[in-house]
Amino acid sequence: MNKKLLCAALLCGLGVAQAASAQEFDDRWYLTGSVGYNFQDNDRKTDDAPFGTIGLGKFISPNWSLDGELNYQNPNFDSSKVGYGEDLNWSQYGISFDARYHFIKEGRGWNPYLLFGLGMQRVEEEFDTTPDPNSPGQRRDNNLAAKVGVGLQTTFTKRVAVRAEVAYRADFDDQSFNAPQEDWFGDILASVGVVIPLGPAPTAPVAPPPVADNCADKDDDGDGVNNCDDKCPGSQAGQTIGPDGCPVPVSIDLKGVNFDFDKSTLRPDAVSILNEAVEILKRYPDLKVEVAGHTDSKGTDAYNQKLSERRAKAVYDYLTSNGVDAGRLVGPVGYGETRPIAPNTNPDGSDNPEGRAKNRRTELNVQN
C-alpha cells in the first residue's frame, strides 16, 4: 500500500508544473529523458532501485505519440531474502516502444495520457554455486516485456515539456535462478522526465495577398451569370438558373392525370394537363424527367406492375408525340402499387374508392 501512495504522490506532483499554452499538432521529433523508482516484484528477491531512461519520439497525430526508449536499473539482491552476501550482481536494462494517447484539451497547460508499450529487457544475474570453485554463476537472458500506465504531460513550451507517469511492466523472465517457479514478474515504475522538441516550432502558413479580380468577367460555374451577380456560385450543369445565378425550382404537376380502374388509356380530362406539361418541358429545354406509372392495391403485385408500366407508357408516348425529345425522358417506369399517395383502404379495413382513384396515376419526377 505504501508503494501505491508513493506512486500517486509522484504523479500528482506534476500539478505544480508551470502551465503552458494549449498544444496543437506538433510533429517535431523530440528527445526524452526520465528518472524514477522501480518497485521490484518481491518474488525476484531484489531491492527496489532507481532507474533512468533516454529516448526519441514524436507525435503522429494530435493525440497519439510514439517513443523508443532505453532504460537501465541495477537493483542488486536483497541479502535478507536470498540468504547470502550483497556482492552478487543483479541488473537489468532494455528497450521499449511506447504509444501514448494524450487527452488534449484547449487552454489546459497539462494533459493526461494512457501508455501502452512493448519491448525487450535483458537481465544479468549472479548466483551462489558454493562449493563450486567457479562460484558465483552467471546468467544473461533477453525477455519480452510489456507495460501499461497513466501519466501527465505539460504542453510544449518553446523548448521543453514535463512528463510524469506510473506504469506496470510485465517482464516475461522464466529462467530466474532465485525464483525458478515464476514465469514472469510485475514491476511498478514511477518516474518524472522531460520532453525536448528538436528544431524550430511549426508556424502557421501565411496566406498569400489577395489578387485583384474582376468578377464581372468571370463565370466560374458556367451558368451564364457572372461571379459578381451570382448568389449561388456552386450551381450544377443542367439546372434551370435564374438571373441571380440560383437554381429556379421547376415542378410539373400532373395531379388529375389518373386512370379508370384496370385501364391504361388516357382520359379526356388528363389531356389538357399533359398539354401544360409539354409546354413546361419546351420552356425549359434542359429539364429531364422520369415518367412513372402507379396503380392501386387491387389485383396481384405482378399484374399491377405490368399495368403501371402501361400507364407510364401512355404518358410517355403522348409527350414524345407532342414534340418532347425522348432523350429528356427517363422511363417509362412502372412502380405498381408500391408507392401509394392515399390509403387504399379505410382504418376499419373496408375499401377506400377515393384513395384508390388517387393512386391510379402517372407522375413526371424532375431529375435535375
C-alpha positions in Angstrom: 0.0 0.0 0.0 2.9 2.4 0.8 4.2 1.9 -2.8 0.9 2.8 -4.3 0.7 6.0 -2.2 4.2 7.0 -3.3 3.4 6.5 -6.9 0.3 8.6 -6.6 2.3 11.3 -4.9 4.9 11.4 -7.7 2.1 11.6 -10.3 0.2 14.4 -8.5 3.4 16.4 -8.0 3.2 17.4 -11.7 0.3 19.7 -10.8 2.7 22.4 -9.7 4.4 22.5 -13.1 4.2 25.8 -15.0 1.1 26.0 -17.3 1.7 26.4 -21.0 -0.4 27.3 -24.0 -2.6 24.6 -25.5 -0.7 22.0 -27.5 -1.5 21.8 -31.2 -0.3 19.0 -33.5 3.4 19.5 -33.3 5.0 16.7 -35.3 8.7 17.5 -34.5 10.9 14.7 -33.3 11.8 15.1 -29.6 14.3 13.7 -27.1 13.0 12.2 -23.8 14.8 11.6 -20.5 13.4 10.5 -17.1 14.4 9.3 -13.7 12.3 7.3 -11.3 12.0 4.4 -8.9 11.5 0.8 -9.8 9.4 -1.1 -7.2 10.6 -4.7 -7.9 8.4 -7.8 -7.8 9.0 -9.3 -4.4 9.5 -12.8 -5.9 12.8 -11.7 -7.5 14.3 -11.1 -4.1 15.9 -7.9 -5.3 15.9 -4.4 -3.8 13.7 -1.6 -5.1 16.0 0.7 -7.0 16.2 4.0 -9.0 16.2 3.8 -12.8 16.8 6.1 -15.7 15.6 6.3 -19.4 16.5 8.1 -22.6 14.6 8.0 -25.8 13.4 9.5 -29.1 9.8 10.1 -30.2 7.2 12.2 -32.0 3.5 12.9 -32.2 2.0 11.1 -35.2 -1.4 12.7 -34.7 -2.9 15.4 -32.4 -3.5 12.7 -29.7 -1.1 9.8 -30.4 2.7 9.9 -29.8 5.3 7.1 -30.3 8.5 6.8 -28.4 11.5 4.5 -28.5 13.2 4.4 -25.1 16.3 2.8 -23.4 16.2 2.0 -19.7 18.6 0.9 -17.0 18.3 -0.2 -13.4 20.7 -2.1 -11.0 18.6 -3.3 -8.0 21.0 -5.9 -6.7 19.9 -8.7 -4.3 18.2 -8.2 -1.0 20.5 -10.2 1.2 17.8 -10.7 3.8 15.8 -12.6 1.2 18.4 -14.6 -0.7 20.4 -15.6 2.3 23.8 -14.6 1.0 26.0 -11.6 0.6 25.4 -8.4 -1.2 28.3 -8.7 -3.5 26.4 -10.7 -6.1 25.0 -8.6 -9.0 21.5 -8.4 -10.5 20.9 -5.7 -13.1 18.5 -5.1 -15.9 18.4 -2.9 -19.0 16.3 -2.8 -22.2 14.4 -1.1 -24.9 10.7 -0.2 -25.1 8.5 1.1 -27.9 5.7 3.1 -26.2 2.4 4.5 -27.6 0.7 7.2 -25.6 -2.8 8.5 -26.2 -3.0 12.1 -24.9 -6.3 13.6 -23.8 -5.7 17.1 -25.2 -8.0 20.0 -24.1 -7.7 23.5 -25.4 -6.4 26.0 -22.9 -5.1 23.4 -20.4 -1.4 23.5 -19.5 -1.2 19.8 -18.7 -2.9 16.8 -20.2 -3.4 13.2 -19.0 -2.4 10.2 -21.2 -2.6 6.4 -21.4 0.5 4.4 -22.0 0.9 1.1 -23.9 4.4 -0.4 -24.5 6.2 -3.5 -25.8 9.9 -4.2 -25.7 12.8 -6.3 -24.5 14.5 -6.5 -21.1 17.9 -8.0 -20.6 18.7 -9.4 -17.2 22.2 -10.1 -15.8 22.1 -12.3 -12.7 24.8 -13.7 -10.5 24.0 -16.6 -8.1 25.9 -18.6 -5.4 27.0 -22.0 -6.5 29.2 -22.8 -3.4 31.2 -25.1 -3.1 31.8 -24.9 -6.8 35.2 -23.1 -7.2 33.7 -21.2 -10.2 31.0 -19.6 -7.9 29.3 -17.3 -8.5 27.4 -18.5 -11.5 26.1 -16.0 -14.1 23.0 -15.8 -16.2 22.3 -13.4 -19.1 19.0 -13.5 -20.8 16.7 -11.5 -23.0 13.0 -11.4 -22.3 9.8 -9.9 -23.8 8.3 -7.1 -21.7 5.0 -5.2 -21.9 3.7 -2.3 -19.9 0.6 -0.1 -19.4 0.3 3.1 -17.4 -1.0 6.6 -17.0 0.7 9.9 -16.9 0.5 13.7 -17.2 2.4 15.8 -19.7 2.6 19.6 -20.0 2.1 21.2 -23.4 5.2 22.1 -25.3 6.7 25.5 -24.3 9.4 26.9 -26.6 11.9 24.2 -25.6 10.6 21.6 -23.2 7.7 19.8 -21.7 7.5 17.9 -18.4 6.2 14.4 -18.1 5.3 12.2 -15.1 3.9 8.7 -15.2 3.2 5.5 -13.3 3.4 2.2 -15.2 3.1 -1.5 -14.6 5.7 -3.6 -16.5 5.4 -7.3 -17.0 8.8 -8.9 -17.6 8.4 -12.4 -19.0 11.6 -13.9 -17.5 11.0 -17.6 -16.8 14.7 -18.5 -16.2 15.3 -16.8 -12.9 17.7 -18.7 -10.6 16.3 -17.3 -7.4 12.6 -17.7 -8.4 12.6 -20.7 -10.8 8.9 -21.3 -10.2 7.9 -17.9 -11.7 7.1 -17.4 -15.4 7.1 -13.6 -15.3 7.5 -10.7 -12.9 5.5 -7.5 -12.5 7.3 -4.2 -11.6 5.8 -0.8 -10.8 7.7 2.1 -12.4 7.1 5.7 -11.2 9.1 8.5 -13.0 9.3 12.1 -13.9 11.1 13.4 -17.0 11.4 15.9 -19.8 10.4 16.0 -23.4 12.7 18.2 -25.6 11.5 19.0 -29.1 14.1 19.2 -31.9 14.1 22.1 -34.3 12.0 25.2 -34.5 8.4 25.2 -33.6 6.0 24.9 -36.6 4.4 28.1 -37.8 1.1 28.6 -39.4 1.3 29.1 -43.2 1.0 32.8 -44.3 -1.9 33.3 -46.8 -0.8 35.0 -50.0 -2.0 38.5 -50.5 -5.3 38.8 -52.4 -5.0 39.2 -56.2 -7.1 41.8 -57.8 -10.0 40.1 -59.6 -12.6 41.5 -62.0 -15.6 39.3 -61.1 -17.8 40.7 -63.8 -15.6 39.0 -66.5 -15.8 35.5 -64.8 -18.4 32.8 -64.6 -16.7 30.0 -62.6 -19.7 27.6 -62.6 -20.6 28.2 -66.2 -24.3 29.0 -65.5 -24.4 32.2 -67.6 -24.3 34.6 -64.6 -21.1 36.5 -63.9 -19.4 36.0 -60.5 -20.4 39.5 -59.3 -24.1 38.8 -59.6 -24.0 35.1 -58.9 -25.5 34.4 -55.5 -25.3 30.6 -55.9 -21.7 30.0 -57.3 -22.0 26.3 -56.9 -24.8 25.6 -59.3 -24.6 22.3 -61.3 -24.8 21.8 -65.0 -28.3 21.1 -66.3 -30.0 23.1 -63.6 -32.5 25.8 -64.6 -30.8 29.1 -63.4 -32.5 32.4 -62.6 -30.9 35.9 -63.1 -29.3 35.8 -59.7 -27.4 32.6 -60.5 -29.6 30.4 -58.3 -31.5 27.3 -59.4 -35.1 28.0 -60.3 -37.5 25.5 -58.7 -39.4 23.8 -61.5 -42.3 21.4 -60.8 -44.6 19.7 -63.2 -47.9 18.9 -61.5 -49.7 16.0 -63.1 -52.4 15.8 -60.4 -55.5 14.9 -62.4 -53.7 12.5 -64.7 -55.5 9.5 -63.3 -56.8 6.3 -64.8 -60.0 4.4 -64.7 -59.9 1.1 -62.8 -57.8 -1.5 -64.6 -57.2 0.9 -67.5 -54.1 2.4 -69.1 -55.8 4.7 -71.6 -55.6 8.5 -71.1 -58.9 10.1 -70.1 -60.0 13.3 -71.8 -59.5 15.3 -68.6 -55.9 14.3 -68.5 -55.0 15.6 -72.0 -55.2 19.2 -71.0 -52.9 18.6 -68.0 -50.4 16.8 -70.2 -50.5 19.7 -72.7 -49.4 22.1 -69.9 -46.6 19.6 -69.0 -45.5 19.7 -72.7 -45.3 23.5 -72.6 -43.3 23.5 -69.4 -40.8 21.0 -70.9 -40.4 23.0 -74.1 -39.9 26.2 -72.0 -37.1 24.5 -70.1 -35.1 22.5 -72.6 -32.5 21.3 -70.1 -35.1 19.8 -67.8 -35.1 16.0 -67.5 -38.0 14.0 -66.0 -38.8 10.4 -65.1 -42.2 9.2 -66.4 -43.6 7.0 -63.6 -46.8 4.9 -63.5 -48.7 3.7 -60.4 -51.7 1.6 -59.5 -54.0 1.0 -56.5 -53.8 -2.2 -54.5 -56.5 -4.2 -56.3 -55.1 -7.2 -58.1 -51.8 -9.2 -57.8 -48.4 -7.5 -57.5 -47.3 -8.9 -60.8 -50.5 -7.7 -62.6 -50.3 -4.2 -61.1 -46.6 -3.9 -62.1 -47.5 -4.5 -65.7 -50.5 -2.2 -65.5 -48.3 0.6 -64.1 -45.8 0.2 -66.9 -48.6 0.5 -69.5 -49.9 3.7 -67.8 -46.4 5.2 -67.8 -46.0 4.2 -71.5 -49.3 6.0 -72.4 -48.0 9.3 -70.9 -44.5 8.7 -72.4 -46.0 8.2 -75.9 -48.1 11.3 -75.5 -45.2 13.5 -74.6 -42.9 12.3 -77.4 -45.7 12.6 -80.0 -46.1 16.2 -79.0 -42.5 17.3 -79.5 -40.7 16.3 -76.3 -37.3 14.7 -77.1 -37.2 11.1 -75.8 -33.7 11.8 -74.6 -35.1 14.0 -71.8 -37.4 11.3 -70.5 -36.4 8.6 -68.1 -38.5 5.5 -68.4 -41.3 4.8 -68.8 -41.0 3.2 -65.3 -43.8 1.3 -63.5 -43.9 1.2 -59.7 -47.0 -1.0 -59.4 -48.8 -0.5 -56.1 -45.6 0.2 -54.1 -45.9 4.0 -53.9 -49.4 5.0 -52.8 -50.2 8.6 -52.1 -53.5 7.9 -50.5 -54.8 4.9 -48.4 -56.3 2.1 -50.5 -58.5 1.0 -47.5 -60.2 2.7 -44.6 -58.9 2.3 -41.0 -61.6 -0.4 -40.4 -60.2 -2.4 -43.4 -63.1 -1.5 -45.8 -62.4 -0.4 -49.4 -61.5 3.3 -50.0 -62.5 4.1 -53.6 -61.4 7.7 -53.4 -57.9 6.8 -52.2 -57.5 4.1 -54.8 -58.5 6.5 -57.5 -55.7 8.9 -56.5 -53.2 6.0 -56.6 -54.1 5.2 -60.2 -51.9 7.9 -61.6 -48.7 8.9 -63.5 -46.0 11.4 -62.4 -43.3 13.4 -64.0 -40.4 13.4 -61.5 -37.8 16.1 -62.2 -34.3 14.6 -62.3 -32.2 17.8 -62.1 
